[in-house]
Amino acid sequence: MKLLVTPGFTEKLASIPKEGLAEISSIVSFVKEAEKNTLVDGAKGFEVRQLSSEIWSIRAGNYRAYGSIGTDEEGEYFLLLDISVEAVRTSTQSSFFAAKDPRTNPSLNPNQNMAIDPRRNMMIDPRRNMMIDPNRNMMIDPRRNMMIDPNRNMLIDPRRNMMIDPNRNMMIDPNRNMMIDPRRNRSYGGPFVYDQHLNQEGFVVRANDEVSLVFESQRAKFTGFIVQKDGNGANMFDPTGRWIGFLVSAGDDVLLRFDPAGQWTGLVV
């Protein structure tokens, strides 16, 4: 079967150690020699699972590759999407590998980069820029704009929309999908939620184009969700739909966290 690779898969390869590359290479060889109707049977040394109508996983040793099968004018192909690494036991650490890490990259650290520091850049400080302050701009205030309020818009409310509810959709629940669980997938690279001192407080899982879910680091407990606003930034809610703060874009990779009063509390990278 022809093999295709996504940019995300290629990026993950850069973080895989040599022993892991050997196992990924064996998965690639297995897929190339297989056909769709024989793939499900697997082979000695490989564990093949069909996770949904579109997504397959293939495991060799502690490494698992994810992909989908399609057809083009040349025949069937397997598109490699992602890689995960299974630990022997679930990690209980509160700090995980981050593909974009503000602890090691000064350009992502507000304490070292004044351009993304709301204390030194008034354009990204809601207390000095009313356009990014929900308390003074009703268009980005979920209390006054029903389109971004999950209590009045069921499409963005996990309690009423099962597609974005991790309790009912296992694909977006890290406790049932190890691919999105940094405790079990050492290649999961984020985004992560940080406090002002760059301690990891949780991680983010994308549910759809508008909504992302937030889980705490230790037990992957669902602690809230993020609703994108028109343009840059987003609002944050707890699992009951209570507004708990908002995010302001400070560049392509960094979102600054503020409480409802506009006090800076951390970032999402």
C-alpha positions in Angstrom: 0.0 0.0 0.0 1.3 3.5 -0.8 2.3 5.5 2.2 1.7 9.3 2.8 2.8 11.3 5.7 1.4 14.5 7.3 3.7 17.4 8.5 2.5 16.6 12.1 3.8 13.1 11.8 7.1 14.3 10.5 7.5 16.7 13.4 6.8 14.0 15.9 9.6 11.8 14.4 12.1 14.5 15.5 11.4 13.7 19.2 11.5 9.9 18.9 14.7 8.2 20.3 16.7 5.7 18.1 15.0 2.6 19.5 11.6 4.2 18.8 12.6 5.0 15.2 13.3 1.3 14.6 9.8 0.4 15.8 8.2 3.1 13.7 10.3 1.9 10.7 8.9 -1.6 11.2 5.4 -0.2 11.2 6.0 1.7 8.0 7.4 -1.5 6.3 4.4 -3.5 7.5 1.9 -0.9 6.0 3.7 -0.8 2.7 3.4 -4.5 2.3 -0.2 -4.7 3.4 -3.5 -4.2 1.7 -6.6 -2.8 3.3 -8.3 -6.2 3.5 -5.3 -7.8 5.1 -4.3 -4.9 7.4 -6.9 -5.7 10.0 -5.4 -9.2 10.4 -2.2 -7.6 11.6 1.0 -9.7 11.7 3.3 -11.1 14.3 4.8 -8.3 16.4 2.1 -5.8 15.4 -1.3 -4.9 17.0 -3.8 -3.4 14.6 -7.0 -1.6 15.8 -9.6 0.2 13.8 -10.5 3.1 16.2 -13.3 4.5 14.0 -14.5 4.3 10.4 -11.6 6.5 9.4 -8.8 6.1 11.9 -6.5 3.0 12.4 -3.7 2.4 14.9 -0.8 0.1 14.5 1.4 -0.8 17.5 4.9 -2.2 17.5 6.6 -2.5 20.9 5.8 0.7 22.9 5.1 2.8 19.9 1.8 3.3 18.1 1.2 5.0 14.7 -2.2 6.4 13.7 -3.4 6.8 10.2 -6.3 6.7 7.8 -6.9 4.7 4.5 -7.9 6.4 1.3 -7.9 5.9 -2.4 -6.6 8.0 -5.3 -6.0 7.5 -9.0 -3.0 5.3 -8.1 -5.0 3.0 -5.7 -5.1 2.7 -2.0 -2.9 4.7 0.3 -2.3 4.9 4.1 -1.9 8.4 5.5 0.2 8.5 8.7 -1.2 11.1 11.1 0.4 10.8 14.4 2.7 8.8 16.8 2.2 7.9 20.5 4.5 6.3 23.0 3.0 4.0 25.6 4.7 4.1 29.0 4.8 1.0 31.1 2.6 2.7 33.7 0.8 6.0 33.7 3.0 8.9 34.6 1.9 11.0 37.5 4.3 13.9 36.8 2.9 17.3 36.4 5.4 18.5 33.8 5.4 17.0 30.3 7.3 17.5 27.0 6.0 20.5 25.1 6.6 21.0 21.4 6.5 24.8 22.0 7.9 25.2 25.5 8.0 28.7 27.1 10.3 27.2 29.8 13.1 26.7 27.3 12.1 29.1 24.5 12.5 32.8 25.6 10.4 34.0 22.7 7.4 32.2 24.2 8.1 33.4 27.8 6.4 36.7 28.7 8.9 37.2 31.5 11.7 37.3 28.9 9.9 38.7 25.9 8.3 42.1 26.5 6.3 41.9 23.2 4.1 39.2 24.8 4.2 40.6 28.3 0.9 42.4 29.2 2.7 44.2 32.0 4.9 45.9 29.4 2.8 45.8 26.3 -0.4 47.8 26.6 -1.8 46.4 23.4 -2.3 43.0 25.0 -3.4 44.3 28.4 -7.2 44.3 28.7 -7.0 46.9 31.5 -5.4 49.4 29.1 -6.9 48.2 25.8 -10.7 48.2 25.9 -11.0 46.3 22.5 -9.7 43.1 24.2 -11.6 43.6 27.5 -14.9 41.7 27.6 -16.0 44.0 30.5 -15.9 47.0 28.1 -16.4 45.3 24.7 -19.8 43.6 24.5 -18.9 41.7 21.3 -16.4 39.5 23.2 -18.4 39.3 26.4 -20.3 36.0 26.8 -22.7 37.6 29.3 -23.9 40.0 26.6 -23.2 38.1 23.4 -25.3 34.9 23.3 -23.4 33.4 20.4 -20.3 32.9 22.6 -22.3 31.9 25.7 -22.6 28.1 26.1 -25.6 28.6 28.4 -27.5 30.1 25.5 -25.8 28.4 22.5 -26.0 24.7 22.8 -23.6 24.1 19.9 -20.7 25.2 22.1 -22.0 23.6 25.3 -20.5 20.2 26.1 -23.4 19.4 28.4 -25.8 19.5 25.5 -23.6 18.7 22.5 -22.2 15.2 22.9 -19.7 15.7 20.1 -17.7 18.1 22.3 -18.4 16.3 25.6 -15.4 14.1 26.7 -17.8 12.1 29.0 -19.7 10.9 25.9 -17.1 11.1 23.1 -14.2 8.9 23.8 -12.1 10.3 21.0 -11.7 13.6 22.9 -11.3 11.9 26.4 -7.6 11.4 27.3 -8.5 8.8 29.8 -9.8 6.6 27.0 -7.7 7.9 24.1 -4.0 7.6 24.9 -3.1 9.5 21.7 -4.2 12.7 23.5 -3.0 11.8 27.0 0.5 13.2 27.8 0.7 10.9 30.8 0.8 7.9 28.5 1.9 9.4 25.2 5.3 11.0 25.8 5.2 12.5 22.3 2.1 14.6 23.0 3.4 18.1 22.6 0.6 20.4 23.8 -0.9 22.9 24.0 -0.5 23.2 27.7 -1.9 25.6 30.3 0.7 27.4 32.4 0.6 29.8 35.4 2.7 33.0 35.5 5.7 31.1 36.8 5.4 28.6 33.8 4.2 25.7 35.9 2.1 23.3 33.8 -1.4 23.3 35.2 -3.2 21.3 32.5 -3.3 20.5 28.8 -5.7 21.3 26.0 -7.5 19.0 23.6 -9.2 20.3 20.5 -12.9 19.3 20.2 -13.8 21.2 17.0 -13.0 24.5 15.3 -14.7 26.5 18.0 -14.3 24.5 21.2 -11.2 23.1 23.0 -11.2 21.1 26.3 -9.0 21.7 29.3 -7.8 18.8 31.5 -5.6 19.0 34.6 -2.2 17.3 34.4 -2.3 14.7 37.2 -5.5 12.7 36.5 -6.6 14.2 33.2 -9.8 15.5 34.9 -12.0 17.7 32.7 -11.7 21.1 34.3 -13.2 23.4 31.6 -13.4 24.4 28.0 -12.4 27.2 25.7 -14.7 28.9 23.2 -13.0 30.8 20.3 -14.2 34.4 19.7 -14.5 35.9 16.3 -11.0 37.0 15.5 -8.2 36.5 18.1 -8.7 35.3 21.6 -11.2 33.1 23.4 -13.3 32.8 26.6 -12.8 30.1 29.2 -15.6 28.3 31.1 -15.8 25.6 33.8 -17.6 22.3 33.1 -20.9 23.9 34.2 -20.6 26.7 31.7 -19.6 29.4 34.3 -17.4 32.1 32.7 -14.0 31.9 34.5 -11.8 34.1 32.3 -10.6 34.9 28.8 -7.6 34.5 26.5 -5.8 37.2 24.5 -3.6 36.3 21.5 0.0 37.5 21.9 1.2 36.1 18.6 0.8 32.9 16.6 1.8 30.5 19.4 0.9 32.3 22.7 -2.5 33.0 24.4 -2.4 35.0 27.6 -4.9 34.0 30.4 -6.8 36.6 32.3 -9.5 36.2 35.0 -12.9 37.9 34.5 -11.5 41.1 36.1 -8.7 41.3 33.6 -5.9 40.2 35.9 -3.2 38.2 34.1 -3.0 34.7 35.5 -0.8 32.7 33.0 -0.8 31.5 29.4 -1.7 28.7 27.0 1.0 27.5 24.5 
